[in-house]
Amino acid sequence: MVNLADWEWSELRFDYYKTDCNIRYSFAPDTGWSDMQLTEDETLPVPLAAACLHYGSSLFEGLKAFRGVDGKVRIFRLEDTVQRLQASAARLCLPIPPREMIVEGCCEVVRRNLRHLPPYGTGAAMYLRPLEIGTSTSFGVKPSEEALFVVFCSPVGPYFKGGIRPIDVAIDCEQDRVAARGTGDVKIGANYAASLLPYRHARELGCASVLFLDPLEHRYLDECVAANFFAIRDGKYITPKSTTILPSITNRTLQTLAEELGIEVEVRPIPVEEIASFEECGCCGTGAIIAPIGNIVDMRNGKRYHYTDSVGSTSFALYQRLLDIQYGVAEDVHGWNTIVE
Ligand SMILES: Cc1ncc(COP(=O)(O)O)c(C=O)c1O
């Protein structure tokens, strides 16, 4: 194991590094949720016939903790993450982890791994990964009554080393990410498994991600493999309204910040033809905050739509504003930060 305390923080990639400990809670119908268990072990004891290994009873979340300019440690939008995690558990018929337990797990995993929390000014942060799996054993397809809830963390470097850079995305890589009335609006492992093949097709085209269309009609923009989509045009922030995309916490945050900067926000179905008219567009999510889109490659007709070679001014203003709140440089007027210590 690499001793991260000795690491050059600036060398960190956006990747997994083992830390000192992680946190677990188990659920059984008779006893409910266990007390918090702390462990150094980075493996899980999972029965061979567990539901998570066969029937996709698996969900997760991703959020970040930051060492601020004032030395305080903040977790960004923890309460929103709690709600989304609970919605995912409900959709998978898994035991729903109580709010207090999720909050305790996230705060405690940061406190116990403080020496791995990157200092302010390095551009790095600590990524938290809560997850829940169904552990009941059965050959029948049915909801898992037992579960394991885990929170682990890893220091992560900035998504873009050496500054924000545009990525290319591909439209219509043959497969949909989710079904029209499926599970696109929750954060479950199965959605990501289904994205892997179209993602591979996009990579073969030299693109960093897929921009999926709505799975019912393939007429509207939906989202990317692990990020929402937004565009800027005529002074407006435009982002898809769709029941098949994950409600991104970053996207919601950017909408609020856009309004505060006097930018009108439109959340509506976006016909795919509109890609020809965008001034800026990008992917947004916890990892990168904003990844500007340099080009959209439309696989249906081979057309390439070019937007930027760097980052558009509106996208950058929103990105900077959000970072300032996360690092305690700008005031957190919305109460988005949970101070851990
Ligand atoms: C499919 C998908 N959409 C959108 C997002 C962005 O969501 P958030 O801003 O909450 O990280 C993610 C990343 O978590 C994702 O995996």
The ligand as a Gaussian input file, in Angstrom:
#p B3LYP/6-31G(d) Opt

LIG

0 1
 C      -25.403000       8.591000     -14.764000
 C      -24.972000       9.791000     -14.014000
 N      -25.580000      10.953000     -14.265000
 C      -25.220000      12.090000     -13.613000
 C      -24.227000      12.083000     -12.656000
 C      -23.867000      13.328000     -11.927000
 O      -24.475000      13.331000     -10.673000
 P      -23.874000      14.158000      -9.476000
 O      -23.793000      15.568000      -9.930000
 O      -24.863000      14.002000      -8.382000
 O      -22.541000      13.587000      -9.180000
 C      -23.566000      10.894000     -12.364000
 C      -22.510000      10.860000     -11.374000
 O      -22.702000      10.556000     -10.276000
 C      -23.953000       9.726000     -13.042000
 O      -23.341000       8.558000     -12.789000

